[in-house]
């Protein structure tokens, strides 16, 4: 697996705890949620705690790899 860019890893250390995660369903309809419990698992993986976001999880489990993760540094 590729490592996340150095600039992103540096910004991660300075980030605001609240992040935004957007997924889409099979029809391309977006679903956006706030994520407050997340962390950098490895230099190439972000861990996000599933705290009752059913629609987001369903979109990910359906195999749709279209997602966006936004954080503020």
Contact map, one row per residue, 1 for C-alpha under 8 A:
1110000000000000000000000000000000000000000100000000000000000000000000000
1111000000000000000000000000000000000000000100000000000000000000000000000
1111100000000000000000000000000000000000001100000000000000000000000000000
0111110110000000000000000000000000000000001100000000000000000000000000000
0011111110000000000000000000000000000000000000000000000000000000000000000
0001111111000000000000000000000000000000000000000000000000000000000000000
0000111111100000000000000000000000000000000000000000000000000000000000000
0001111111110000000000000000000000000000000000000000000000000000000000000
0001111111111000000000000000000000000000001000000000000000000000000000000
0000011111111100000000000000000000000000000000000000000000000000000000000
0000001111111110000000000000000000000000000000000000000000000000000000001
0000000111111110000000000000000000000000000000000000000000000000000000101
0000000011111110000000000000000000000000000000000000000000000000000000000
0000000001111111000000000000000000000000000000000000000000000000000000001
0000000000111111100000000000000000000000000000000000000000000000000000111
0000000000000111111000000000000000000000000000000000000000000000000000111
0000000000000011111000000000000000011000000000000000000000000000000000000
0000000000000001111100000000000001111000000000000000000000000000000000110
0000000000000001111110000000000001110000000000000000000000000000000011110
0000000000000000011111000000000111100000000000000000000000000000000111100
0000000000000000001111100000000111100000000000000000000000000000001111000
0000000000000000000111110000011110000000000000000000000100000000001110000
0000000000000000000011111000011100000000000000000000000100110000011100000
0000000000000000000001111111111000000000000000000000000100100001011000000
0000000000000000000000111111111000000000000000000000000000100101000000000
0000000000000000000000011111100000000000000000000000000000100101000000000
0000000000000000000000011111100000000000000000000000000000000000000000000
0000000000000000000000011111110000000000000000000000000000000000000000000
0000000000000000000000011111111000000000000000000000000000000000000000000
0000000000000000000001111001111100000000000000000000000000000000000000000
0000000000000000000001111000111110000000000000000000001100000000000000000
0000000000000000000111100000011111000000000000000000000100000000000000000
0000000000000000000111000000001111100000000000000000100100000000000000000
0000000000000000011110000000000111110000000000000000000000000000000000000
0000000000000000011110000000000011111100000000011000000000000000000000000
0000000000000000111000000000000001111100000000000000000000000000000000000
0000000000000000110000000000000000111110000000011000000000000000000000000
0000000000000000000000000000000000111111000001111000000000000000000000000
0000000000000000000000000000000000001111100001110000000000000000000000000
0000000000000000000000000000000000000111111111100000000000000000000000000
0000000000000000000000000000000000000011111111100000000000000000000000000
0000000000000000000000000000000000000001111111000000000000000000000000000
0011000010000000000000000000000000000001111110000000000000000000000000000
1111000000000000000000000000000000000001111111000000000000000000000000000
0000000000000000000000000000000000000001111111100000000000000000000000000
0000000000000000000000000000000000000111110111110000000000000000000000000
0000000000000000000000000000000000000111100011111000000000000000000000000
0000000000000000000000000000000000101110000001111100000000000000000000000
0000000000000000000000000000000000101100000000111110000000000000000000000
0000000000000000000000000000000000000000000000011111100010000000000000000
0000000000000000000000000000000000000000000000001111100000000000000000000
0000000000000000000000000000000000000000000000000111110000000000000000000
0000000000000000000000000000000010000000000000000111111110000000000000000
0000000000000000000000000000000000000000000000000001111111000000000000000
0000000000000000000000000000001000000000000000000000111111100000000000000
0000000000000000000001110000001110000000000000000000111111110000000000000
0000000000000000000000000000000000000000000000000100111111111000000000000
0000000000000000000000000000000000000000000000000000011111111100000000000
0000000000000000000000111100000000000000000000000000001111111111000000000
0000000000000000000000100000000000000000000000000000000111111111100000000
0000000000000000000000000000000000000000000000000000000011111111000000000
0000000000000000000000001100000000000000000000000000000001111111000000000
0000000000000000000000000000000000000000000000000000000000111111100000000
0000000000000000000000011100000000000000000000000000000000111111110000000
0000000000000000000000000000000000000000000000000000000000010011111000000
0000000000000000000000110000000000000000000000000000000000000001111100000
0000000000000000000011110000000000000000000000000000000000000000111110000
0000000000000000000111100000000000000000000000000000000000000000011111000
0000000000000000001111000000000000000000000000000000000000000000001111100
0000000000000000001110000000000000000000000000000000000000000000000111110
0000000000010011011100000000000000000000000000000000000000000000000011111
0000000000000011011000000000000000000000000000000000000000000000000001111
0000000000110111000000000000000000000000000000000000000000000000000000111
